[in-house]
């Protein structure tokens, strides 16, 4: 019996009709379910009053863990063993001692506003310190501190804290020594390196930042990231005695020095030239009668290389100070996430002040044996291996080829002075 031909058009029409019917029935069923759920929700919202909003970061946090250390009386009430363990944990979380913390809170006083009575001044200062010490985001600070703390509140506390510390404590903790301090400093550097009359080591440090796109070019440095420069001078203990922060990353050490107050004759004259003291820096700086640097490695003879080696013993202390600074206040290592230049400078200045306070309160401050992390250790090792050479700023990947900052030339009289100094050092029995 012959097969009847299949009417494909009719089958397709029937299949489409069936599918549309099924889809319509399912859609209608889902619409009924959604409508019923909406009615149920509205009825429930009208029947039951709305409860308090749930706060995710509620409950006790780090402040509650260390509350006995917030006051001197609470500290003394602890048993010696408990106090020692709690103090060690506090130092690990906040990078300074509880005694130093109480001193800071007392010094900034009522200038540090906390928006009413919900959070104490100690709680707000701890939140800001935790951000500076760990480099964590504001959200992570909320999770650690808890008590319903919000990210905008942490941001306000951090901004106010760095503003108060950088303005109220700078003149007290970052100053040049008096005459007795200069003499003691020079003696310490001479014991370390053999050079007489050095009172400080100078260098620059790049702090990563996130600049706005329209200003990014001026912050792009020779290391291929965006930064501002911290130009600092440290004494023989690794304390900062002069800090200038916020220079554009592409400027370089020589350019920062040329724009700093210490470059002016009326500033460096009474400090150095009149008394015979001087600073020691690396090859990126111009040779001056008050700023010594080593001989160029490419043309140095044996005695000049020995001169450079001895000088590096004096200079390396500023490299270690920067390593300690970034290891202690990790926000400088991970990078400043705000986009305000003034806030960058205030944050860097605050960290330098806190660095000095820890040395004043703890003796040696932050030890090189403490946990810096591999990144900071690599920075220190690279700095100690650096053998000189003026960095090139001629190439900028954002703007193509642009002129770099002007290089300050070496002073001719300073070259004669350096040669005379080498001749004098060769006469010393321990040279």
Buried (B, 14 or more C-beta within 10 A) or exposed (E): EEEEEEEEEEEEEEEEEEEEEEEEEEEEEEEEEEEEEEEEEEEEEEEEEEEEEEEEBEEEBBBEBBBBBBEEEBBEEBEEEEBEEBBEBBBEBBBBBBBBBBBBBEBBEEEBEBEEEEBBBBBBBBBBBBBBBBBBBBEBBBBBBBBBBBBEBBBBBBBBBBBBBBBBBBEEBBEBBEEEBBBBBBBBBBEBBBBBBBBBBBBBBBBBBEBEEEEBBBBBBBEEEBBBBBBBBBBBBBBBBBBBBBBBBBBBBBBBBBEBEBBEEEEBEEBBBEBEBBBBBBBBBBBBBBBBBBBEEEEBEEBBEBBBEBBBBBBBBBBBBBBBBBBBBBBBBBBBEBEEBEBBBBBBBBBBBBBBBBBBBBEEBBEEEEEBEEEBBEBBEEBEEBEBEBEEBEEBEEEEEEEBBEBBEBBEEBEEBBEEBBEEBEEEEEE
